[in-house]
Each structure stands twice: as structure tokens, then as C-alpha cells.
Amino acid sequence: MQKISIGYSIKYSLVATVIIFNMASINAEANATETILLESSQTPFNLKSNLTANELIPADYYWNNFGCSGANIAPSLTWENAPKGTQSFAMTFYDKDAPTGSGFWHRVVYNIPKQINILAGGVNGGELPTGAVEANTDLGKPGFFGPCPPKGREHRYVWTVHALDVAKLPIDANATPALVGFYLWQHRLGEASLTFLAGSKEG
């Protein structure tokens, strides 16, 4: 009886050890999975504005030419959660519905330093951060030109911030929007956009 008792004791001890070991392994795997999920999850790169996305742009923000009588005000734009490795930013303002066959670029800014996360906006676009460069628009000159769609349906105007893997793009201030766009595609790590609406001639 004593041998049988010892045998059972050894058997139960081994079973308990195996159970404890397996539970420890399961817990370790669960913790490892949680760590991987936490490390792989990242808050999305996003863009915010003082204007409400997917709504009509106020009349004061319209251009003051081409039949429009706005104050040519650019909205305030801020961004956060840029992708890892970001070295600079670019900001573009684009009319997707301009009757040109290729849209219309109203503002193109690049070489925005990586520590900057705001364009304050204001009349004629406001001041740019030190180091930022304003490229030509589709008007053939740099600057900010607010919305002023021709008569017809509403137009979609898109602000996009681009996170880039280089501190400076290898182009000068005379670059066309298409050339800037080419380099944005070559160097982008991510982008975030907001779309706004504008009716014909301030409604």
C-alpha cells in the first residue's frame, strides 16, 4: 500500500507540474499576443480644421477674383500621429471637380519641418512655417487661392497633409503641382485628408 501511495503521489505530482507548466505557457502566449497587438496598432494619422468637413465652406473663405467676393481666407489646419520616420510634411489644396479634366490645385506647400503640426491659415493663406516652400498652383504662381467654382454643381475641395521620408524635396519653388505630386508619391509615408464643399459663386 505504501508503494501504491507513493506511485499515485508521484503521478499526481507530475500531472500537476504539467498543468502548471501548460498554464504558464498559455499565459505567456496570451501576453505575447497582447504585446504584438498593442505594438502593431497605431492611432491613425489625421488632419483637423476649424471648418467642418463635408459641409459648405463659408463665403469669407472664397477667393476674391473670378467673380467671387470672399476674403480669400485659408482655414486653420492641424495634424497628429504622423507615421514613424517622418522627416517633413507637405500640404495641398485641390478641387476635384474643376472643369479641367485634371482638377485644380489651389495651394501646394512642401518642406514643412517635421516638428511642425499646424498651418494657422488666415487671409491669403497666412504665414508659413520657417523653411516651408510654396510651389506654383494651377494659376501658374505660388500662393493660396480660395474656392471659386463656376456655376453648376457643388465642388469637392480637398486639403491633404502628406508625411514624407525626406526633410526636403529636390525641387525649387518654380515647380509645377504635377512635379511636386510626383515627388510626394515617391517619398510619402502616409497622408490624411479633409473634404469640404463649395457651391457656385458663393451659392
Backbone hydrogen bonds, N-H to C=O, Kabsch-Sander energy under -0.5 kcal/mol:
donor,donor_aa,acceptor,acceptor_aa,energy
5,S,1,M,-2.5
6,I,2,Q,-2.2
7,G,3,K,-2.6
8,Y,4,I,-2.7
9,S,5,S,-2.3
10,I,6,I,-2.6
11,K,7,G,-2.6
12,Y,8,Y,-3.1
13,S,9,S,-2.2
14,L,10,I,-2.4
15,V,11,K,-2.4
16,A,12,Y,-2.7
17,T,13,S,-2.3
18,V,14,L,-2.5
19,I,15,V,-2.6
20,I,16,A,-2.7
21,F,17,T,-2.7
22,N,18,V,-2.7
23,M,19,I,-2.6
24,A,20,I,-2.4
25,S,21,F,-2.2
26,I,22,N,-2.6
27,N,23,M,-2.6
28,A,24,A,-2.4
29,E,25,S,-2.5
30,A,26,I,-2.5
31,N,27,N,-2.6
32,A,28,A,-2.4
33,T,29,E,-2.5
34,E,30,A,-2.3
35,T,31,N,-2.3
36,I,32,A,-2.2
37,L,33,T,-2.4
38,L,34,E,-2.4
39,E,35,T,-2.7
40,S,36,I,-2.3
41,S,37,L,-1.6
46,N,80,E,-2.0
48,K,78,T,-3.3
50,N,76,S,-1.2
53,A,51,L,-0.5
54,N,195,T,-3.8
55,E,52,T,-1.2
57,I,197,L,-2.9
61,Y,58,P,-1.7
62,Y,59,A,-1.8
63,W,147,P,-2.0
68,C,65,N,-2.0
70,G,63,W,-2.3
71,A,60,D,-1.8
72,N,62,Y,-2.9
73,I,60,D,-0.8
74,A,122,G,-2.6
77,L,119,L,-2.8
78,T,48,K,-2.3
79,W,117,N,-1.9
80,E,46,N,-1.7
86,T,83,P,-1.6
87,Q,164,L,-3.2
88,S,164,L,-1.2
89,F,112,I,-2.2
90,A,162,H,-1.7
91,M,109,V,-2.9
92,T,160,T,-2.3
93,F,107,R,-2.4
94,Y,158,V,-2.1
95,D,104,F,-3.1
96,K,94,Y,-0.8
96,K,156,R,-2.4
97,D,156,R,-0.5
98,A,95,D,-0.8
100,T,98,A,-2.6
101,G,98,A,-0.8
103,G,98,A,-0.7
104,F,95,D,-1.3
106,H,93,F,-2.9
106,H,104,F,-0.6
107,R,93,F,-1.4
109,V,91,M,-2.9
110,Y,133,V,-2.8
112,I,89,F,-2.4
114,K,87,Q,-0.8
116,I,113,P,-1.9
119,L,77,L,-2.7
122,G,74,A,-2.1
124,N,72,N,-3.0
125,G,72,N,-0.5
125,G,122,G,-2.0
126,G,123,V,-1.8
132,A,129,P,-1.9
133,V,110,Y,-3.2
135,A,108,V,-2.6
135,A,133,V,-0.6
136,N,175,A,-1.6
137,T,141,K,-1.9
138,D,105,W,-2.3
140,G,137,T,-1.6
143,G,135,A,-0.6
145,F,106,H,-1.4
155,H,198,A,-2.7
157,Y,155,H,-0.6
157,Y,196,F,-3.3
158,V,94,Y,-3.0
159,W,157,Y,-0.5
159,W,194,L,-2.6
160,T,92,T,-2.3
161,V,192,A,-2.7
162,H,90,A,-3.0
163,A,190,G,-3.0
164,L,88,S,-2.8
164,L,162,H,-0.5
165,D,187,H,-2.2
171,I,169,L,-1.9
175,A,172,D,-1.8
180,V,176,T,-2.4
181,G,177,P,-2.8
182,F,178,A,-1.9
183,Y,179,L,-1.8
184,L,180,V,-2.3
185,W,181,G,-2.1
186,Q,182,F,-1.5
187,H,183,Y,-1.7
188,R,184,L,-1.3
189,L,163,A,-3.8
190,G,163,A,-1.2
192,A,161,V,-2.0
194,L,159,W,-2.3
196,F,157,Y,-3.1
197,L,55,E,-2.3
198,A,155,H,-1.7
200,S,152,G,-0.5
201,K,149,P,-1.5
202,E,199,G,-0.9
203,G,200,S,-0.8
